[in-house]
Amino acid sequence: MTYYLFAEASQIELDPLKAFLYRINKTGRCAVFAVNDGTRQAFLSALRFRCLPEREDGAVPALGEDGALYWLRPGGIVKFSDNAGTLEKHWKKLCRFSARLRSEEIFRRKVCARYSDGIRLQSRSVIGYHRYVFVDRSAGVVLPFRFKAAKKKEQPLVVYFGGGGTIGHRNIKPLLEFLMYARGALAAKRGCNLFVPQAMRSAGNPRNCAAQCNRVVELLIAAHEIDPSRVYAYGTSFGGKCTWRALLDRPDLYAAAVEVMGALEDEGAALERIADIPLWLAHAADDRVVPVESDDRCFERLKALGAEVRYTRRDRQGHQMYKTFFRNEGWLDWLLSKKKS
């Protein structure tokens, strides 16, 4: 069977893969590669990532000619989704993604030209969620975010990672999701410091985004005299994946976390690193966007490690269950009751 892989020039190096090229656009940035069971190994050997792959085993997603999605990796091929759509549908999606990346590149150049390295205030908000950007020009990192400081010193810090629909650079969508659906105003009423980062498409994957955010968390703790024993993370969908990665990247930072409809796609991750962090998982069994199986397996693994872990697993509600979860469950009281020793 033939498998089609979609790539943008910012993600991988296209030149070593010319032998597998199936289609490329006029800008030369969007490409589709075609491989089969006989050429898969050669393709993966020639593949060079410009950023870290989301999965530590180096597996890449591909569209099969049967319309299903597969993970292609050196050890074999694994189907993970049926009825994923046509090649043309995925091609148009890739071209839109590339156009947004170009917009991000313009934004990054302007920010790096205007600001020196570190956390920089861009504009103030009348409701206190001021617009900031973190800059590390040597690493090519630009991270937009919102931050609302607590009125008192030595207060907790709550980090919210938004879903895939909030990815971008205009620094508004994550705040809207945080306030409208993730009940962020409740944390504000409790006197918390609030950090709402925005993942940019150029970050590449949740692991990179989480690592960037953890750097900002450290800077915020120092700059605003935040209680380092009460730093909490929660996230939805893509943000749930970022929550996993933030904990694994810096388990020393967080006192507790709530992960909703996310996934830890690297099944070999060392969960013993975060076994002492209280964690609340939430997912629906009929979720077709982010399958529930990853959270199922992680829950069982953490239980076996003796971790303090809760799991709200619903039979229905699909990828919309986060709305009722945040509205009806006592997740915030649970979160703020934890403190790192």
N, C-alpha and C positions, 0 to 999 in steps of 0.2 A: 504494500500500500504506500501511496505517496503522502508525505506530511509537509505542510506549508508553515514556514516560520516567518513572522513579521518582525521587522527591526527598524529602528531609527538610528541614524549615524551617531547620535550622542550616547547610545547605549552600548554599541559594539563597533568594532572595526570592520568595515564592509569589504575592504580590499582583499583580505585573505580568503574571502568566501565567494569570490567571483565565479568559481567553477560550479557553484550551486545556485547561482542567481536565476530567478524565474521572472521577476518584474522589478522595475525601479522607476521612480517618478522623475519629473523634469529637474527638480532641485538636487537630485542625487542623494537625498537624505533618507528617503523611505524605500525600503526594499523588501521583497518577498523571496525567500529561498525555498527550494523544493528538494527534499531528500527522501530516501526510501530505506528499507531495512538493510540494504547493501551499502549505502553511502552514509548512513547515520554516524558511524564511528569516525569517519574521515571529517565530516562536518564539525562534530563536537571537538575534535582535535585541533581544527583550524580556528575555532571560535575564540575570539579575544574580547573580553568585556572591558568597556571603558569605566564602568563602575561595578561594584560587587554585585553578583547575582543575588536575587532574593533568597534562593535556596543554597545552602552551604554545599550541597552535593553537586552544584553546577547544572542541575536539570533546567531545561528550557521548555516553555509551552509551545505546542504546535497544533495546527488545525489539520486533522486527517481528511482525506478525500471523502470519508463517510460522514463528515459534518460534526464529528466528535472532537473534543480537545484531549491532548495527550501530553504527558511529561516525557521528554526525550532525554535520556541520560546514558552514560557509557555502559551501565549494567543492564539496560533494557528499556522498554517502553511501557508506560502505565496510563490507562485511560482515567480521566478524572471528571469529565463532563460530557453529556450527550446533547445533541441538537444545539450546537454552538453557533449556528448561522453559516452563511455562505462566505466564500473567499472574498467576494466583492464587498460584503458588509464589513469584514475585518480590514480590508484595504482602505476603505473610506475612513474608518475609525483611526487607523494609523496616520493617515494624512492630516486629519484634524489634530491629532496629538502632536504631530510635528510642527504644525502652525502655532500651537500654543507654546511649544518649547522655544520657538524663535522669539515669541513675545517675551518669554521669561529671560532669554538671553539679553534682549534689549534692556529689560528692567535691571538685570544684574550689572550690566556695564554702567548704567546710570548711577546705581547705588554705589558701586565701587569707586566711581569717579568723584562722587560727592562726599562719601563718608570714609573715615579711617576705621581701622579694625576695632571690634568690640560691639557693645550694645549701643545703638544710637536711636534717639527719639525722633520720629518723623512728624507726628502731629498728636495733639491732645484731643481727648474725647470728653464731651460734657457729662457722660455717665461714668467716667473714670477708667474706661478700658482704652488706654492710650496705645497709639500705633508705634511699634518699634521695628527695628530690623537689626539682626545680628550679622556682622561682617567678619569674614576671615579671608582676605584677598589671596594670601599665599596658597590656601587650600581650595580656593574658588567657591567658598561657601557663603551664601546669602540666605538668611532665614527670616521671613516676616513673622511677626507675632503680636499679640495683644497682651498687655499686662496691666492688672489693676492691683495696686498696693494696698495692703491692709492699713487701717488707721493706727494700729498699735504695732510695736516691735515684738519680736519673738512669737509671731503667729504662724499657723500652718501655711503651706503652699500646696495648692491643688493644680495639677496639670491635666488639661483635657486635650486628647488627640482626636481630631475630627475624622469623619468618614471620607470615602473617596470623592464624593461630590464637593468637598471643600478644598481640594487640591488646586493650587494656583499661586498667585502672587499679589493679588489686590487687597488682601488682608481684611476681608469682610465676611466671607462665607463661613469660616470656622466660628467666628463670634456669633453669627446668627444661629447656627446649629447649637452652639453651647447654651445660648440663652433661651431658644425656642423649644428645643427637644431634650437637651441634656441637663436641664434644670440648674444651670449655672448660677442663677440668681440666688438659689438656696445657699450655695457655698459662700456667696458674697455676704448674705445676711448673717452668716456664722463668723464673720470677721476674718476670712481667709484671704491670703494673697492668691491671685488667680493668673495663671499662665496659659494662654491659648495660642499655640504655634500653628503656622500654616505650612503644610508640606508642599514643596514645589516639585513639579514633575521631574526636574533635573536631579533631584535627590536620588532618584533611581528606584528605591525600594524602602520598605519600613525600617530596615536595619540602619541605613544611612540617615534617614530622617530622625530616628530615635537617638542616634549617637550625637547628631547636631543639637537636638533639644536638650540632651543631658549636659552638654557643655554650657548651654544657657542657664539651666537650672542651677548649676554650681555658681555662676556669676550672680544670679539673682539672690541666692541665699546670702552671699557675702555683701552685696550692695544694699539689701533691704533688711538686714538683720532678721532673717527668717529662721524659725526654729528648725534646725536640721534634723531633728528627731521626728518631725511631723510633715513629711513630704509625701504626697499621694498622687497617684496617676490613675486616670480612667480614660477609656476610649471606645469608639464605636466603629465596627466594620474594619476599614483600613486602619482606623485609629486603634482598634483592638489589636491588630497586628503590631502596630507601633508600641502599644503597651507591653506586649510580650518582649519586644526587642529592647525597650527602655530598661526593663527589669533585668534582662540577661546581660545587657551591656554594663549596667552600673547597679548591681543589687545592693550596694552599700548606701545608695541615695534614698531608697523608698521604704516607707513604713508599711504601706498596704496599697492594693490596687484593685480596680474593678475592670474586667475585660468583657465587652459585650459584642457578640457576633463576629469575633475575630478568628484568627487562626495562627498557629505556630507551624509554618509549613516545613521547617527543618525538623524532621522526626528524631534526629540524633542530638538535638540540643540538650545541654547538660542542665536539666531541671533541678538537680540538687543544688545548683548555685542560688536558686531563689526559693528553696524549700522553707526558709524561715520568714518569708514575706507573706502575710495573710492575703489571700486572693479570692475574689468572688467572680465566677464565670457566669455568663448568661447567653443562651442561644436557643434557637427553635429548630426542631427536628426537620421541618419542611423548608428550611432556608436554602434557596436555589442559587444565591449569589455567593455566599461563603458557606460551604458545607459544614455541618455540625461535627463531623467525625474527628477533626483535629482537637476541638475542645473536649470531646468525649475521652479521647486518648490521654490528653494532658491532665484531665481531672483524675483519671485512674492512676496515672504515674505519680502525681503529687500526693494522692492519698497513700499510695504505697510507701512514699518517702516520709510519711508522718506529718505532712504540711497542713496548715490551717487553710482549708480550701472549701468554698461553698459553690454550689452549681444550681442555677435556676435554668432548668431545661424544659421548654414547653413543646408540646406536640404540634401546635399550629402557630400561626402569626407570621411565618416566613421571615423575610428580611426587614419587617416593620416592627418586630417585637420590642425593639429598644424604646419605642415611644411609651408603651405601657409599663415596661420595666422601670424606666427612670421616674415615671409618674407615680407608680403604686408601691414599689419596693422601698425598704428602709436602707438603701445602699449608702446614702450619705452619712447617716448616723453611725452605721457600721464602720465606714471608712475612717471617719474622724475619731472613732474610739480607739484606733490603733496608734501605737507609738513605738518607735524603734529604741531599743535599749542602748 
